[in-house]
């Protein structure tokens, strides 16, 4: 039985971080995009990351930042993985010499396979995160049509976009991603996580891992 990895993104508070760790999250995401309601400063992130125990990954999310801005964050925050959600090219993403993932904003007519090929083989790339295409950056809590995902991609797939405790089980059984990524789906307000939803989300992932696969509609 394969185990789907779980990332809880948009962590802004110590109690939310502790709840995600206690529930069994594999990774925690910290948003360094100033226009996001989940934005944290490098100083805030450094204090939060200091609470993260061994074997839980810390992920920094960036959108079209200058190389200098990302480098300044990395001086202050010991991040394990970088996540790029903008129009960054492979050479830019690899320049920081950290493992990284690239987001793809999926919609009808978008050639996801060709997009993945543009990044496959780049130094340091660890996966492709699939999110919904909405105005601005980030999925906005909206799911996309999972039938748009090709049968195989040249990179490990991280499924995002509109996931919540009620649909994550079906998503895993249909798509069988390497990992799932959730933010608004486990919140009670923007940037404020709900401990019960986090626990229910992770329980839903574990139940789906033990169940049979379903065909993509």
Backbone as JSON Lines, residues from 0, in Angstrom:
{"i":0,"aa":"X","n":[0.84,-1.19,0.0],"ca":[0.0,0.0,0.0],"c":[0.88,1.25,0.0]}
{"i":1,"aa":"X","n":[0.69,2.14,-0.95],"ca":[1.44,3.39,-0.99],"c":[0.82,4.39,-0.03]}
{"i":2,"aa":"X","n":[1.63,5.31,0.46],"ca":[1.15,6.31,1.39],"c":[1.22,7.69,0.75]}
{"i":3,"aa":"X","n":[0.09,8.36,0.68],"ca":[0.04,9.71,0.13],"c":[0.6,10.7,1.15]}
{"i":4,"aa":"X","n":[1.55,11.49,0.72],"ca":[2.11,12.51,1.61],"c":[1.16,13.7,1.71]}
{"i":5,"aa":"X","n":[1.24,14.41,2.84],"ca":[0.28,15.48,3.12],"c":[1.02,16.76,3.49]}
{"i":6,"aa":"X","n":[0.68,17.83,2.8],"ca":[1.22,19.15,3.14],"c":[0.06,20.05,3.56]}
{"i":7,"aa":"X","n":[0.2,20.68,4.71],"ca":[-0.74,21.69,5.18],"c":[-0.08,23.05,4.92]}
{"i":8,"aa":"X","n":[-0.67,23.85,4.06],"ca":[-0.05,25.1,3.63],"c":[-0.72,26.29,4.3]}
{"i":9,"aa":"X","n":[-0.02,27.42,4.25],"ca":[-0.56,28.66,4.8],"c":[-0.55,28.72,6.3]}
{"i":10,"aa":"X","n":[0.48,28.14,6.92],"ca":[0.6,28.16,8.38],"c":[1.02,29.58,8.82]}
{"i":11,"aa":"X","n":[0.26,30.15,9.77],"ca":[0.57,31.48,10.28],"c":[0.67,31.53,11.8]}
{"i":12,"aa":"X","n":[0.21,30.46,12.49],"ca":[0.14,30.5,13.95],"c":[0.79,29.25,14.55]}
{"i":13,"aa":"X","n":[1.34,29.4,15.73],"ca":[1.98,28.27,16.4],"c":[0.98,27.15,16.68]}
{"i":14,"aa":"X","n":[-0.22,27.49,17.13],"ca":[-1.18,26.45,17.47],"c":[-1.63,25.65,16.24]}
{"i":15,"aa":"X","n":[-1.66,26.3,15.08],"ca":[-2.01,25.59,13.86],"c":[-0.88,24.66,13.44]}
{"i":16,"aa":"X","n":[0.33,25.14,13.57],"ca":[1.5,24.3,13.27],"c":[1.5,23.06,14.17]}
{"i":17,"aa":"X","n":[1.3,23.27,15.45],"ca":[1.31,22.15,16.39],"c":[0.2,21.15,16.08]}
{"i":18,"aa":"X","n":[-0.98,21.66,15.7],"ca":[-2.1,20.77,15.39],"c":[-1.81,19.94,14.14]}
{"i":19,"aa":"X","n":[-1.2,20.56,13.13],"ca":[-0.89,19.83,11.9],"c":[0.15,18.75,12.15]}
{"i":20,"aa":"X","n":[1.16,19.08,12.94],"ca":[2.19,18.09,13.27],"c":[1.6,16.94,14.07]}
{"i":21,"aa":"X","n":[0.77,17.27,15.06],"ca":[0.18,16.23,15.9],"c":[-0.74,15.31,15.1]}
{"i":22,"aa":"X","n":[-1.4,15.85,14.08],"ca":[-2.32,15.05,13.27],"c":[-1.6,14.17,12.27]}
{"i":23,"aa":"X","n":[-0.31,14.45,12.01],"ca":[0.46,13.59,11.13],"c":[0.85,14.19,9.79]}
{"i":24,"aa":"X","n":[0.84,15.52,9.66],"ca":[1.26,16.14,8.4],"c":[2.72,15.84,8.11]}
{"i":25,"aa":"X","n":[3.03,15.65,6.83],"ca":[4.4,15.39,6.4],"c":[5.17,16.68,6.14]}
{"i":26,"aa":"X","n":[4.44,17.74,5.77],"ca":[5.08,19.0,5.4],"c":[4.17,20.16,5.77]}
{"i":27,"aa":"X","n":[4.8,21.3,6.05],"ca":[4.08,22.52,6.39],"c":[4.53,23.62,5.45]}
{"i":28,"aa":"X","n":[3.56,24.4,4.95],"ca":[3.87,25.45,3.99],"c":[3.76,26.84,4.59]}
{"i":29,"aa":"X","n":[4.72,27.7,4.23],"ca":[4.76,29.08,4.7],"c":[4.77,30.0,3.47]}
{"i":30,"aa":"X","n":[3.84,30.94,3.43],"ca":[3.6,31.74,2.24],"c":[4.36,33.06,2.33]}
{"i":31,"aa":"X","n":[5.23,33.32,1.37],"ca":[6.0,34.56,1.32],"c":[5.53,35.45,0.16]}
{"i":32,"aa":"X","n":[4.26,35.32,-0.19],"ca":[3.64,36.13,-1.24],"c":[2.83,37.22,-0.55]}
{"i":33,"aa":"X","n":[3.25,38.48,-0.69],"ca":[2.71,39.57,0.12],"c":[1.2,39.77,-0.09]}
{"i":34,"aa":"X","n":[0.67,39.4,-1.24],"ca":[-0.75,39.63,-1.5],"c":[-1.65,38.53,-0.94]}
{"i":35,"aa":"X","n":[-1.07,37.52,-0.34],"ca":[-1.86,36.43,0.23],"c":[-2.28,36.78,1.66]}
{"i":36,"aa":"X","n":[-3.53,36.43,2.05],"ca":[-3.93,36.62,3.45],"c":[-3.17,35.71,4.41]}
{"i":37,"aa":"X","n":[-2.45,34.75,3.87],"ca":[-1.67,33.81,4.69],"c":[-0.18,34.17,4.71]}
{"i":38,"aa":"X","n":[0.13,35.35,4.23],"ca":[1.53,35.79,4.15],"c":[2.16,35.87,5.53]}
{"i":39,"aa":"X","n":[3.4,35.42,5.62],"ca":[4.2,35.59,6.83],"c":[5.51,36.26,6.45]}
{"i":40,"aa":"X","n":[6.04,37.05,7.36],"ca":[7.34,37.67,7.16],"c":[8.43,36.63,7.43]}
{"i":41,"aa":"X","n":[9.65,36.88,6.97],"ca":[10.73,35.95,7.3],"c":[10.91,35.78,8.81]}
{"i":42,"aa":"X","n":[10.71,36.84,9.58],"ca":[10.87,36.75,11.02],"c":[9.79,35.86,11.64]}
{"i":43,"aa":"X","n":[8.54,36.04,11.2],"ca":[7.46,35.17,11.68],"c":[7.73,33.72,11.31]}
{"i":44,"aa":"X","n":[8.11,33.51,10.06],"ca":[8.36,32.14,9.59],"c":[9.49,31.49,10.36]}
{"i":45,"aa":"X","n":[10.54,32.25,10.66],"ca":[11.67,31.68,11.4],"c":[11.23,31.2,12.78]}
{"i":46,"aa":"X","n":[10.35,31.97,13.44],"ca":[9.87,31.54,14.76],"c":[9.01,30.29,14.64]}
{"i":47,"aa":"X","n":[8.2,30.21,13.6],"ca":[7.35,29.04,13.41],"c":[8.19,27.8,13.06]}
{"i":48,"aa":"X","n":[9.11,27.97,12.14],"ca":[9.93,26.83,11.7],"c":[10.74,26.26,12.86]}
{"i":49,"aa":"X","n":[11.12,27.1,13.79],"ca":[11.88,26.63,14.95],"c":[11.1,25.62,15.79]}
{"i":50,"aa":"X","n":[9.77,25.58,15.63],"ca":[8.94,24.65,16.38],"c":[8.76,23.31,15.67]}
{"i":51,"aa":"X","n":[9.18,23.24,14.41],"ca":[8.91,22.04,13.61],"c":[9.85,20.91,14.02]}
{"i":52,"aa":"X","n":[9.32,19.74,14.36],"ca":[10.18,18.64,14.79],"c":[10.88,17.95,13.61]}
{"i":53,"aa":"X","n":[11.8,17.08,13.93],"ca":[12.52,16.33,12.9],"c":[11.56,15.51,12.05]}
{"i":54,"aa":"X","n":[11.9,15.38,10.77],"ca":[11.2,14.56,9.79],"c":[9.88,15.18,9.3]}
{"i":55,"aa":"X","n":[9.6,16.43,9.67],"ca":[8.5,17.18,9.07],"c":[9.14,18.26,8.21]}
{"i":56,"aa":"X","n":[8.82,18.28,6.92],"ca":[9.45,19.2,5.99],"c":[8.84,20.6,6.08]}
{"i":57,"aa":"X","n":[9.68,21.62,5.87],"ca":[9.22,22.99,5.82],"c":[9.34,23.5,4.38]}
{"i":58,"aa":"X","n":[8.27,24.14,3.9],"ca":[8.18,24.53,2.49],"c":[7.89,26.03,2.4]}
{"i":59,"aa":"X","n":[8.64,26.75,1.59],"ca":[8.4,28.17,1.37],"c":[7.77,28.41,0.03]}
{"i":60,"aa":"X","n":[6.66,29.13,0.0],"ca":[5.92,29.4,-1.24],"c":[6.23,30.82,-1.71]}
{"i":61,"aa":"X","n":[6.62,30.94,-2.98],"ca":[6.97,32.22,-3.59],"c":[6.22,32.4,-4.91]}
{"i":62,"aa":"X","n":[5.97,33.66,-5.25],"ca":[5.31,33.98,-6.52],"c":[6.07,35.13,-7.19]}
{"i":63,"aa":"X","n":[6.79,34.8,-8.25],"ca":[7.46,35.81,-9.08],"c":[8.32,36.78,-8.27]}
{"i":64,"aa":"X","n":[9.03,36.26,-7.28],"ca":[9.91,37.09,-6.48],"c":[11.26,37.26,-7.18]}
{"i":65,"aa":"X","n":[11.96,38.32,-6.83],"ca":[13.32,38.47,-7.32],"c":[14.21,37.44,-6.63]}
{"i":66,"aa":"X","n":[15.31,37.11,-7.28],"ca":[16.24,36.16,-6.67],"c":[16.76,36.71,-5.34]}
{"i":67,"aa":"X","n":[16.94,38.01,-5.27],"ca":[17.44,38.62,-4.05],"c":[16.45,38.46,-2.89]}
{"i":68,"aa":"X","n":[15.16,38.61,-3.19],"ca":[14.14,38.48,-2.14],"c":[14.09,37.06,-1.6]}
{"i":69,"aa":"X","n":[14.15,36.07,-2.5],"ca":[14.14,34.68,-2.05],"c":[15.39,34.38,-1.23]}
{"i":70,"aa":"X","n":[16.53,34.89,-1.69],"ca":[17.78,34.66,-0.96],"c":[17.72,35.25,0.44]}
{"i":71,"aa":"X","n":[17.07,36.41,0.6],"ca":[16.94,37.03,1.92],"c":[16.09,36.15,2.85]}
{"i":72,"aa":"X","n":[15.03,35.58,2.31],"ca":[14.2,34.67,3.11],"c":[15.03,33.47,3.55]}
{"i":73,"aa":"X","n":[15.8,32.91,2.64],"ca":[16.57,31.71,2.96],"c":[17.67,31.99,3.99]}
{"i":74,"aa":"X","n":[18.13,33.23,4.08],"ca":[19.1,33.57,5.12],"c":[18.46,33.5,6.51]}
{"i":75,"aa":"X","n":[17.16,33.82,6.56],"ca":[16.47,33.9,7.85],"c":[15.74,32.63,8.23]}
{"i":76,"aa":"X","n":[15.32,31.85,7.23],"ca":[14.43,30.71,7.48],"c":[15.04,29.44,6.9]}
{"i":77,"aa":"X","n":[15.29,28.42,7.71],"ca":[15.88,27.17,7.21],"c":[14.84,26.28,6.54]}
{"i":78,"aa":"X","n":[14.47,26.61,5.33],"ca":[13.46,25.87,4.59],"c":[14.06,24.62,3.94]}
{"i":79,"aa":"X","n":[13.26,23.56,3.91],"ca":[13.71,22.32,3.28],"c":[13.41,22.3,1.78]}
{"i":80,"aa":"X","n":[12.33,22.97,1.39],"ca":[11.83,22.85,0.02],"c":[11.26,24.19,-0.41]}
{"i":81,"aa":"X","n":[11.44,24.55,-1.68],"ca":[10.88,25.78,-2.23],"c":[9.75,25.44,-3.19]}
{"i":82,"aa":"X","n":[8.71,26.27,-3.18],"ca":[7.53,26.05,-4.02],"c":[7.27,27.33,-4.8]}
{"i":83,"aa":"X","n":[7.26,27.22,-6.14],"ca":[7.12,28.4,-6.99],"c":[5.77,28.36,-7.71]}
{"i":84,"aa":"X","n":[4.98,29.42,-7.53],"ca":[3.61,29.46,-8.04],"c":[3.42,30.45,-9.17]}
{"i":85,"aa":"X","n":[4.45,31.13,-9.6],"ca":[4.28,32.15,-10.62],"c":[4.73,31.7,-11.99]}
{"i":86,"aa":"X","n":[5.4,32.6,-12.69],"ca":[5.85,32.34,-14.07],"c":[7.33,32.0,-14.1]}
{"i":87,"aa":"X","n":[7.85,31.49,-13.02],"ca":[9.28,31.2,-12.91],"c":[9.7,30.1,-13.9]}
{"i":88,"aa":"X","n":[10.88,30.25,-14.46],"ca":[11.4,29.22,-15.36],"c":[12.32,28.28,-14.58]}
{"i":89,"aa":"X","n":[12.67,27.19,-15.19],"ca":[13.42,26.14,-14.5],"c":[14.78,26.63,-14.0]}
{"i":90,"aa":"X","n":[15.47,27.44,-14.8],"ca":[16.78,27.93,-14.39],"c":[16.71,28.79,-13.14]}
{"i":91,"aa":"X","n":[15.67,29.63,-13.05],"ca":[15.46,30.46,-11.86],"c":[15.22,29.57,-10.64]}
{"i":92,"aa":"X","n":[14.32,28.61,-10.78],"ca":[13.95,27.75,-9.65],"c":[15.13,26.96,-9.12]}
{"i":93,"aa":"X","n":[16.01,26.54,-10.03],"ca":[17.16,25.72,-9.65],"c":[18.3,26.54,-9.07]}
{"i":94,"aa":"X","n":[18.26,27.86,-9.25],"ca":[19.4,28.71,-8.88],"c":[19.67,28.73,-7.38]}
{"i":95,"aa":"X","n":[18.65,28.4,-6.56],"ca":[18.8,28.5,-5.1],"c":[19.41,27.24,-4.49]}
{"i":96,"aa":"X","n":[19.62,26.24,-5.32],"ca":[20.28,25.0,-4.9],"c":[19.58,24.35,-3.71]}
{"i":97,"aa":"X","n":[18.26,24.37,-3.75],"ca":[17.41,23.67,-2.8],"c":[16.44,22.81,-3.61]}
{"i":98,"aa":"X","n":[15.96,21.72,-3.05],"ca":[14.87,21.0,-3.72],"c":[13.68,21.94,-3.91]}
{"i":99,"aa":"X","n":[12.97,21.8,-5.02],"ca":[11.86,22.69,-5.31],"c":[10.76,21.99,-6.09]}
{"i":100,"aa":"X","n":[9.56,22.56,-5.99],"ca":[8.43,22.09,-6.79],"c":[7.85,23.28,-7.54]}
{"i":101,"aa":"X","n":[7.22,22.98,-8.65],"ca":[6.63,24.03,-9.5],"c":[5.14,23.8,-9.62]}
{"i":102,"aa":"X","n":[4.37,24.87,-9.45],"ca":[2.92,24.78,-9.58],"c":[2.49,24.94,-11.03]}
{"i":103,"aa":"X","n":[1.47,24.18,-11.41],"ca":[0.83,24.3,-12.72],"c":[-0.63,24.67,-12.48]}
{"i":104,"aa":"X","n":[-1.11,25.69,-13.16],"ca":[-2.48,26.17,-13.01],"c":[-3.32,25.53,-14.11]}
{"i":105,"aa":"X","n":[-4.1,24.53,-13.74],"ca":[-4.74,23.65,-14.72],"c":[-6.12,24.17,-15.11]}
{"i":106,"aa":"X","n":[-6.36,24.17,-16.43],"ca":[-7.68,24.51,-16.96],"c":[-7.85,23.8,-18.3]}
{"i":107,"aa":"X","n":[-9.04,23.84,-18.84],"ca":[-9.32,23.23,-20.13],"c":[-8.43,23.86,-21.2]}
{"i":108,"aa":"X","n":[-7.79,23.03,-22.01],"ca":[-6.93,23.53,-23.07],"c":[-5.47,23.7,-22.67]}
{"i":109,"aa":"X","n":[-5.16,23.58,-21.38],"ca":[-3.79,23.71,-20.91],"c":[-3.06,22.39,-21.13]}
{"i":110,"aa":"X","n":[-1.9,22.44,-21.8],"ca":[-1.13,21.23,-22.09],"c":[-0.24,20.9,-20.89]}
{"i":111,"aa":"X","n":[-0.79,20.15,-19.96],"ca":[-0.08,19.85,-18.73],"c":[1.15,18.99,-18.98]}
{"i":112,"aa":"X","n":[1.04,18.07,-19.91],"ca":[2.17,17.19,-20.19],"c":[3.34,17.98,-20.74]}
{"i":113,"aa":"X","n":[3.1,18.9,-21.66],"ca":[4.16,19.72,-22.21],"c":[4.76,20.63,-21.14]}
{"i":114,"aa":"X","n":[3.9,21.17,-20.28],"ca":[4.38,22.02,-19.19],"c":[5.31,21.22,-18.28]}
{"i":115,"aa":"X","n":[4.92,20.01,-17.94],"ca":[5.75,19.17,-17.08],"c":[7.09,18.87,-17.73]}
{"i":116,"aa":"X","n":[7.09,18.66,-19.02],"ca":[8.34,18.35,-19.73],"c":[9.31,19.52,-19.69]}
{"i":117,"aa":"X","n":[8.8,20.76,-19.57],"ca":[9.67,21.93,-19.5],"c":[10.5,21.94,-18.22]}
{"i":118,"aa":"X","n":[10.01,21.25,-17.19],"ca":[10.7,21.26,-15.9],"c":[11.36,19.93,-15.56]}
{"i":119,"aa":"X","n":[10.9,18.85,-16.17],"ca":[11.47,17.54,-15.87],"c":[12.96,17.52,-16.17]}
{"i":120,"aa":"X","n":[13.73,16.98,-15.27],"ca":[15.18,16.91,-15.45],"c":[15.93,18.12,-14.98]}
{"i":121,"aa":"X","n":[15.24,19.18,-14.58],"ca":[15.93,20.37,-14.07],"c":[16.56,20.05,-12.72]}
{"i":122,"aa":"X","n":[17.72,20.61,-12.43],"ca":[18.38,20.31,-11.15],"c":[17.49,20.66,-9.96]}
{"i":123,"aa":"X","n":[17.33,19.73,-9.06],"ca":[16.62,19.98,-7.82],"c":[15.12,19.81,-7.84]}
{"i":124,"aa":"X","n":[14.52,19.62,-9.01],"ca":[13.06,19.57,-9.02],"c":[12.57,18.29,-8.33]}
{"i":125,"aa":"X","n":[11.57,18.46,-7.46],"ca":[11.07,17.34,-6.66],"c":[9.64,16.98,-6.99]}
{"i":126,"aa":"X","n":[8.94,17.79,-7.78],"ca":[7.57,17.45,-8.11],"c":[6.85,18.6,-8.79]}
{"i":127,"aa":"X","n":[5.65,18.28,-9.29],"ca":[4.79,19.24,-9.97],"c":[3.48,19.32,-9.18]}
{"i":128,"aa":"X","n":[3.13,20.53,-8.75],"ca":[1.91,20.74,-7.98],"c":[0.81,21.22,-8.92]}
{"i":129,"aa":"X","n":[-0.31,20.51,-8.93],"ca":[-1.43,20.84,-9.81],"c":[-2.48,21.61,-9.03]}
{"i":130,"aa":"X","n":[-2.78,22.82,-9.49],"ca":[-3.73,23.69,-8.82],"c":[-4.75,24.17,-9.84]}
{"i":131,"aa":"X","n":[-5.84,24.74,-9.36],"ca":[-6.86,25.28,-10.26],"c":[-6.39,26.61,-10.83]}
{"i":132,"aa":"X","n":[-6.8,26.9,-12.05],"ca":[-6.48,28.17,-12.69],"c":[-7.57,29.18,-12.33]}
{"i":133,"aa":"X","n":[-7.2,30.17,-11.52],"ca":[-8.14,31.22,-11.12],"c":[-7.45,32.57,-11.31]}
{"i":134,"aa":"X","n":[-8.22,33.63,-11.13],"ca":[-7.65,34.97,-11.2],"c":[-6.62,35.13,-10.09]}
{"i":135,"aa":"X","n":[-5.46,35.66,-10.42],"ca":[-4.4,35.77,-9.43],"c":[-3.66,34.46,-9.28]}
{"i":136,"aa":"X","n":[-2.99,34.28,-8.14],"ca":[-2.19,33.08,-7.92],"c":[-2.71,32.31,-6.72]}
{"i":137,"aa":"X","n":[-2.59,30.99,-6.8],"ca":[-3.21,30.12,-5.82],"c":[-4.54,29.65,-6.38]}
{"i":138,"aa":"X","n":[-5.03,28.55,-5.86],"ca":[-6.24,27.95,-6.41],"c":[-7.54,28.56,-5.93]}
{"i":139,"aa":"X","n":[-7.47,29.46,-4.93],"ca":[-8.67,30.11,-4.46],"c":[-9.69,29.17,-3.85]}
{"i":140,"aa":"X","n":[-9.23,28.0,-3.39],"ca":[-10.16,27.04,-2.81],"c":[-11.03,26.33,-3.81]}
{"i":141,"aa":"X","n":[-10.67,26.4,-5.09],"ca":[-11.48,25.78,-6.14],"c":[-10.79,24.53,-6.68]}
{"i":142,"aa":"X","n":[-11.59,23.52,-6.94],"ca":[-11.08,22.3,-7.56],"c":[-11.1,22.45,-9.08]}
{"i":143,"aa":"X","n":[-10.29,21.65,-9.75],"ca":[-10.35,21.6,-11.22],"c":[-10.76,20.2,-11.63]}
{"i":144,"aa":"X","n":[-11.0,20.02,-12.9],"ca":[-11.45,18.74,-13.42],"c":[-10.27,17.76,-13.44]}
{"i":145,"aa":"X","n":[-10.32,16.77,-12.57],"ca":[-9.2,15.82,-12.48],"c":[-9.02,15.01,-13.76]}
{"i":146,"aa":"X","n":[-10.04,14.98,-14.61],"ca":[-9.92,14.26,-15.88],"c":[-8.92,14.94,-16.81]}
{"i":147,"aa":"X","n":[-8.52,16.18,-16.5],"ca":[-7.54,16.9,-17.33],"c":[-6.12,16.43,-17.05]}
{"i":148,"aa":"X","n":[-5.92,15.6,-16.02],"ca":[-4.58,15.12,-15.69],"c":[-4.23,13.95,-16.6]}
{"i":149,"aa":"X","n":[-3.1,14.01,-17.31],"ca":[-2.7,12.89,-18.17],"c":[-2.48,11.61,-17.36]}
{"i":150,"aa":"X","n":[-2.56,10.45,-18.01],"ca":[-2.36,9.18,-17.29],"c":[-1.01,9.08,-16.59]}
{"i":151,"aa":"X","n":[0.01,9.72,-17.15],"ca":[1.32,9.69,-16.51],"c":[2.02,11.01,-16.76]}
{"i":152,"aa":"X","n":[2.73,11.47,-15.75],"ca":[3.52,12.7,-15.85],"c":[4.97,12.36,-15.55]}
{"i":153,"aa":"X","n":[5.91,13.14,-16.1],"ca":[7.33,12.83,-15.89],"c":[7.87,13.29,-14.54]}
{"i":154,"aa":"X","n":[6.98,13.77,-13.66],"ca":[7.39,14.24,-12.34],"c":[6.4,13.74,-11.29]}
{"i":155,"aa":"X","n":[6.82,13.56,-10.04],"ca":[5.87,13.24,-8.99],"c":[4.78,14.31,-8.92]}
{"i":156,"aa":"X","n":[3.52,13.87,-8.75],"ca":[2.39,14.79,-8.78],"c":[1.89,15.1,-7.38]}
{"i":157,"aa":"X","n":[1.73,16.4,-7.11],"ca":[1.14,16.88,-5.86],"c":[-0.21,17.5,-6.23]}
{"i":158,"aa":"X","n":[-1.28,16.95,-5.71],"ca":[-2.62,17.43,-6.06],"c":[-3.07,18.5,-5.07]}
{"i":159,"aa":"X","n":[-3.54,19.63,-5.62],"ca":[-4.02,20.73,-4.81],"c":[-5.3,21.26,-5.47]}
{"i":160,"aa":"X","n":[-5.81,22.35,-4.95],"ca":[-6.98,22.99,-5.56],"c":[-8.3,22.48,-5.03]}
{"i":161,"aa":"X","n":[-8.88,23.17,-4.07],"ca":[-10.22,22.85,-3.59],"c":[-10.34,21.58,-2.78]}
{"i":162,"aa":"X","n":[-9.25,21.04,-2.3],"ca":[-9.34,19.83,-1.49],"c":[-9.82,20.17,-0.09]}
{"i":163,"aa":"X","n":[-10.57,19.26,0.5],"ca":[-11.1,19.45,1.85],"c":[-11.39,18.07,2.44]}
{"i":164,"aa":"X","n":[-11.79,17.99,3.72],"ca":[-12.04,16.67,4.3],"c":[-13.11,15.87,3.58]}
{"i":165,"aa":"X","n":[-14.03,16.55,2.91],"ca":[-15.12,15.85,2.25],"c":[-14.79,15.24,0.9]}
{"i":166,"aa":"X","n":[-13.75,15.77,0.22],"ca":[-13.46,15.27,-1.14],"c":[-12.07,14.68,-1.31]}
{"i":167,"aa":"X","n":[-11.21,14.79,-0.28],"ca":[-9.84,14.34,-0.48],"c":[-9.76,12.83,-0.7]}
{"i":168,"aa":"X","n":[-10.65,12.07,-0.06],"ca":[-10.63,10.63,-0.26],"c":[-10.92,10.25,-1.7]}
{"i":169,"aa":"X","n":[-11.95,10.85,-2.27],"ca":[-12.28,10.57,-3.68],"c":[-11.14,11.02,-4.59]}
{"i":170,"aa":"X","n":[-10.55,12.18,-4.29],"ca":[-9.45,12.68,-5.11],"c":[-8.3,11.69,-5.16]}
{"i":171,"aa":"X","n":[-7.95,11.14,-4.02],"ca":[-6.83,10.2,-3.97],"c":[-7.18,8.91,-4.68]}
{"i":172,"aa":"X","n":[-8.38,8.42,-4.49],"ca":[-8.77,7.17,-5.14],"c":[-8.83,7.31,-6.65]}
{"i":173,"aa":"X","n":[-9.14,8.49,-7.14],"ca":[-9.23,8.7,-8.59],"c":[-7.88,9.05,-9.21]}
{"i":174,"aa":"X","n":[-7.11,9.88,-8.55],"ca":[-5.89,10.43,-9.16],"c":[-4.62,9.7,-8.71]}
{"i":175,"aa":"X","n":[-4.62,9.19,-7.48],"ca":[-3.45,8.54,-6.88],"c":[-2.2,9.42,-7.0]}
{"i":176,"aa":"X","n":[-2.25,10.63,-6.42],"ca":[-1.07,11.5,-6.45],"c":[-0.01,11.04,-5.48]}
{"i":177,"aa":"X","n":[1.19,11.56,-5.65],"ca":[2.25,11.32,-4.69],"c":[1.93,12.02,-3.37]}
{"i":178,"aa":"X","n":[1.34,13.21,-3.47],"ca":[1.04,13.99,-2.27],"c":[-0.18,14.86,-2.52]}
{"i":179,"aa":"X","n":[-0.77,15.35,-1.44],"ca":[-1.87,16.33,-1.53],"c":[-1.47,17.56,-0.72]}
{"i":180,"aa":"X","n":[-2.0,18.7,-1.16],"ca":[-1.67,19.99,-0.55],"c":[-2.97,20.72,-0.27]}
{"i":181,"aa":"X","n":[-3.15,21.18,0.98],"ca":[-4.4,21.85,1.35],"c":[-4.1,23.09,2.17]}
{"i":182,"aa":"X","n":[-4.93,24.12,1.99],"ca":[-4.82,25.33,2.8],"c":[-6.21,25.76,3.25]}
{"i":183,"aa":"X","n":[-6.99,26.38,2.35],"ca":[-8.3,26.9,2.75],"c":[-9.26,25.79,3.16]}
{"i":184,"aa":"X","n":[-9.06,24.58,2.65],"ca":[-9.95,23.47,2.95],"c":[-9.91,23.0,4.4]}
{"i":185,"aa":"X","n":[-8.91,23.47,5.15],"ca":[-8.83,23.11,6.58],"c":[-8.81,24.37,7.44]}
{"i":186,"aa":"X","n":[-9.48,25.43,6.97],"ca":[-9.51,26.69,7.69],"c":[-10.9,27.03,8.19]}
{"i":187,"aa":"X","n":[-10.96,27.84,9.24],"ca":[-12.23,28.44,9.68],"c":[-12.28,29.92,9.31]}
{"i":188,"aa":"X","n":[-11.14,30.49,8.97],"ca":[-11.02,31.84,8.42],"c":[-9.7,31.89,7.67]}
{"i":189,"aa":"X","n":[-9.52,32.87,6.8],"ca":[-8.3,32.92,6.01],"c":[-7.08,33.06,6.91]}
{"i":190,"aa":"X","n":[-6.2,32.09,6.8],"ca":[-4.99,32.1,7.6],"c":[-5.15,31.5,8.99]}
{"i":191,"aa":"X","n":[-6.37,31.08,9.34],"ca":[-6.64,30.49,10.64],"c":[-7.12,29.06,10.44]}
{"i":192,"aa":"X","n":[-6.33,28.08,10.84],"ca":[-6.67,26.69,10.62],"c":[-7.69,26.2,11.65]}
{"i":193,"aa":"X","n":[-8.35,25.11,11.28],"ca":[-9.35,24.46,12.13],"c":[-8.78,23.08,12.5]}
{"i":194,"aa":"X","n":[-8.52,22.86,13.77],"ca":[-7.88,21.6,14.19],"c":[-8.7,20.38,13.8]}
{"i":195,"aa":"X","n":[-10.02,20.48,13.94],"ca":[-10.88,19.34,13.6],"c":[-10.79,19.04,12.1]}
{"i":196,"aa":"X","n":[-10.81,20.08,11.27],"ca":[-10.72,19.86,9.82],"c":[-9.38,19.25,9.43]}
{"i":197,"aa":"X","n":[-8.31,19.71,10.07],"ca":[-7.0,19.12,9.78],"c":[-7.01,17.63,10.09]}
{"i":198,"aa":"X","n":[-7.53,17.26,11.25],"ca":[-7.58,15.85,11.63],"c":[-8.45,15.05,10.69]}
{"i":199,"aa":"X","n":[-9.59,15.6,10.3],"ca":[-10.49,14.89,9.38],"c":[-9.87,14.76,7.99]}
{"i":200,"aa":"X","n":[-9.17,15.78,7.55],"ca":[-8.5,15.73,6.25],"c":[-7.47,14.62,6.23]}
{"i":201,"aa":"X","n":[-6.61,14.57,7.24],"ca":[-5.56,13.56,7.28],"c":[-6.15,12.16,7.43]}
{"i":202,"aa":"X","n":[-7.21,12.04,8.22],"ca":[-7.88,10.74,8.33],"c":[-8.47,10.31,6.99]}
{"i":203,"aa":"X","n":[-9.0,11.27,6.23],"ca":[-9.54,10.95,4.91],"c":[-8.48,10.46,3.95]}
{"i":204,"aa":"X","n":[-7.28,11.05,4.04],"ca":[-6.17,10.6,3.21],"c":[-5.79,9.17,3.57]}
{"i":205,"aa":"X","n":[-5.68,8.88,4.84],"ca":[-5.27,7.54,5.26],"c":[-6.32,6.49,4.87]}
{"i":206,"aa":"X","n":[-7.59,6.83,5.0],"ca":[-8.65,5.9,4.58],"c":[-8.56,5.62,3.08]}
{"i":207,"aa":"X","n":[-8.31,6.66,2.31],"ca":[-8.23,6.49,0.85],"c":[-7.01,5.66,0.46]}
{"i":208,"aa":"X","n":[-5.92,5.83,1.17],"ca":[-4.73,5.02,0.88],"c":[-5.01,3.53,1.02]}
{"i":209,"aa":"X","n":[-5.89,3.19,1.95],"ca":[-6.2,1.79,2.2],"c":[-7.27,1.24,1.27]}
{"i":210,"aa":"X","n":[-7.94,2.11,0.53],"ca":[-9.03,1.68,-0.32],"c":[-8.64,1.46,-1.77]}
{"i":211,"aa":"X","n":[-9.55,0.93,-2.58],"ca":[-9.26,0.69,-3.99],"c":[-9.26,1.96,-4.8]}
{"i":212,"aa":"X","n":[-8.52,1.96,-5.91],"ca":[-8.52,3.09,-6.83],"c":[-9.87,3.17,-7.55]}
{"i":213,"aa":"X","n":[-10.23,4.37,-7.97],"ca":[-11.44,4.62,-8.74],"c":[-11.06,5.19,-10.09]}
{"i":214,"aa":"X","n":[-11.86,4.95,-11.13],"ca":[-11.57,5.56,-12.43],"c":[-11.82,7.06,-12.39]}
{"i":215,"aa":"X","n":[-10.99,7.82,-13.12],"ca":[-11.2,9.26,-13.23],"c":[-12.41,9.49,-14.12]}
{"i":216,"aa":"X","n":[-13.36,10.32,-13.65],"ca":[-14.58,10.56,-14.42],"c":[-14.29,11.3,-15.71]}
